[in-house]
Amino acid sequence: MNAEELLKTWPSWAKANAETMLASPAWRMTVDYDGRRGTLAAAPEGCPVETLDLGVAFEDEECVLGIGDSPSFADLHALWAKREALDRNVLLAVVEKECGSLFQALEDATRKQFSVKGFVSASAPSAGRRRFRLSVDSVQIDFALDLTPALTLNWGKLEFLDPAHESIRSLERPAWADYVSLMVSADELAALKPGDFLLLPETMPAPRWCVEPADDDAVHVVGVGRTQVSFAQLADGNLPEVPPLGQAALVKNGREIGRVTPSAAGCAKALKVENPALNG
């Protein structure tokens, strides 16, 4: 299972909502900017927060786009300190000329036609206001966008989480050792009692770590303890060595049905049944 597939089944992300996805530091989106490939991500803490706020629309969805100061917008950058004193129409013309590539990038990223309505007065940030940084080579453009519910759903998807980000790779979940699976009928299970034996195959499979219950009808012999493993270990195939078989649990369909210990029945390897509540 590769990192992308692993992320789809990770407990904290498999059913996460769009807002949670967008709030993750691992959120990334590849965008086209001025003929180059760039990355759109959450703006880092400490970046400038002053913006020129524009009323914009993505087709019929109106929201506010706050453009931050950037040397990439040369003329706007030169006028930034005295922007409040400039004629609004002149300033808007400069913004539309300088920021055309950003506007096109946003249109492409949302797949909705973008239009500028004009400047809006500064107001309290909305619940959907998020700060972003667009990075292309050495270019960095910071902006804020009041995402509508529809745009939030558009961008808040698992596919935009970077599984190589440290916030993802450091995630942990419990794992247990799976030593062998046995085909035992319901009648045989019902007849087992403490002191009985379950024969093991002559050739035991290599033990493995599991993080999800097996999706089959076999009885699995699993370790009774749990070991925390990280996303990075699972994605990289760099898990610790599975401990030797000791006291173990019998698990069927994700439910523990008994405890066993390694033993022998004559010359054969076996498991000795300890727990009397095998069919409870």
ZILINCOR-V536285 format. One record per backbone hydrogen bond with DSSP energy under -1.0 kcal/mol. CO is the residue of the C=O (numbers start at 0). NH is the residue of the N-H. E is the energy in kcal/mol with one decimal. If there is no record, write none. Layout:
CO_NH_E / CO_NH_E
This chain:
1_5_-2.6 / 2_6_-2.2 / 3_7_-1.2 / 9_12_-1.9 / 9_13_-2.8 / 12_15_-1.2 / 16_20_-2.0 / 17_21_-2.5 / 18_22_-1.7 / 20_23_-1.1 / 23_26_-1.8 / 25_161_-2.6 / 28_39_-3.4 / 30_37_-3.6 / 32_35_-1.6 / 35_32_-3.4 / 37_30_-2.3 / 38_134_-2.7 / 39_28_-1.9 / 40_132_-3.1 / 43_46_-1.4 / 51_66_-2.7 / 52_119_-2.1 / 53_64_-2.7 / 54_116_-3.6 / 54_117_-1.2 / 55_62_-2.5 / 56_114_-2.0 / 57_60_-1.7 / 60_57_-2.6 / 62_55_-2.8 / 63_145_-2.4 / 64_53_-3.0 / 65_143_-2.8 / 66_51_-2.4 / 69_72_-1.9 / 72_76_-3.3 / 73_77_-2.0 / 74_78_-1.4 / 78_81_-1.0 / 79_82_-1.6 / 86_90_-2.6 / 87_91_-2.5 / 88_92_-1.9 / 89_93_-2.0 / 90_94_-2.5 / 91_95_-2.6 / 92_96_-1.9 / 93_97_-2.9 / 94_98_-2.8 / 98_102_-2.6 / 99_103_-2.4 / 100_104_-2.1 / 101_105_-2.3 / 102_106_-2.2 / 103_107_-2.6 / 104_108_-2.3 / 105_109_-1.9 / 106_110_-1.6 / 106_111_-1.1 / 112_58_-2.9 / 114_56_-2.4 / 117_54_-3.9 / 125_128_-1.5 / 127_146_-2.2 / 129_144_-2.7 / 130_42_-1.8 / 131_142_-2.2 / 132_40_-2.1 / 133_140_-2.5 / 134_38_-2.5 / 135_138_-3.0 / 138_135_-2.3 / 140_133_-3.0 / 141_67_-2.2 / 142_131_-3.5 / 143_65_-3.0 / 144_129_-2.2 / 144_146_-1.2 / 147_151_-2.7 / 148_152_-2.1 / 149_153_-1.8 / 150_154_-2.3 / 151_155_-2.8 / 154_156_-2.0 / 156_159_-1.8 / 157_160_-2.0 / 159_27_-3.8 / 161_164_-1.9 / 164_167_-1.4 / 164_168_-2.6 / 165_169_-2.0 / 167_170_-1.6 / 168_231_-2.0 / 170_230_-2.5 / 172_228_-2.6 / 174_226_-2.7 / 175_209_-2.7 / 176_222_-2.5 / 177_207_-2.0 / 179_220_-2.9 / 181_218_-3.2 / 184_188_-2.4 / 185_189_-2.3 / 186_190_-1.5 / 192_195_-2.3 / 195_272_-3.0 / 197_270_-2.3 / 207_177_-3.3 / 209_175_-2.3 / 213_215_-1.1 / 218_181_-3.2 / 219_250_-2.6 / 220_178_-3.0 / 221_248_-3.2 / 226_174_-2.2 / 228_172_-2.2 / 229_233_-2.1 / 230_234_-3.1 / 231_235_-2.5 / 232_237_-2.4 / 247_259_-2.6 / 248_221_-2.5 / 249_256_-3.3 / 250_219_-3.3 / 251_254_-1.9 / 254_251_-2.5 / 257_249_-3.0 / 258_273_-2.7 / 258_274_-1.4 / 259_247_-2.9 / 260_271_-3.2 / 262_269_-1.9 / 264_267_-1.8 / 267_264_-2.5 / 268_199_-2.6 / 269_262_-2.8 / 270_197_-2.4 / 271_260_-1.6 / 272_194_-2.8 / 275_277_-1.4
